[in-house]
Amino acid sequence: MEDLAEKLDTLGFSKEKSVLKLLEADEKILLSCMIAKFNRKNKRQERNIMVSTKAIYGMSKKNLKRKIPI
């Protein structure tokens, strides 16, 4: 499972100290990737998303925008 999580962490958040500070002690990153969303004016906007064992995080680069517990 650990090897798979490393492969799915495409943005390398598991190596960033600033991102690891956002996580709880027993929380692990399962996935991180860049996605595209389209706003109301149909303009494309890049977003980073991170899924951990306890939450889904909406990120702006490496800064937290939203945390949704799962």
C-alpha positions, 0 to 999 in steps of 0.5 A: 500500500505504501508503494502505491501511495507514493506513486499516486502522490504525483505532486510530491506532497508527502515530502513537503514539510509545510503540507505534512504540518496540515495532517494529523499524526496518524494521517497519510497521503493517499493521492495528490494530483492537479485537476482542472475546473471550469468557472462560471465564465467557462474559464479553466482553472488549475487546482491541486487536490490531495486525498488522505486517510481522513480528509480530502484537501483542496489546495492552492499550490501548497496552501490549504483552501478547504478540508473536507473530512471523510 
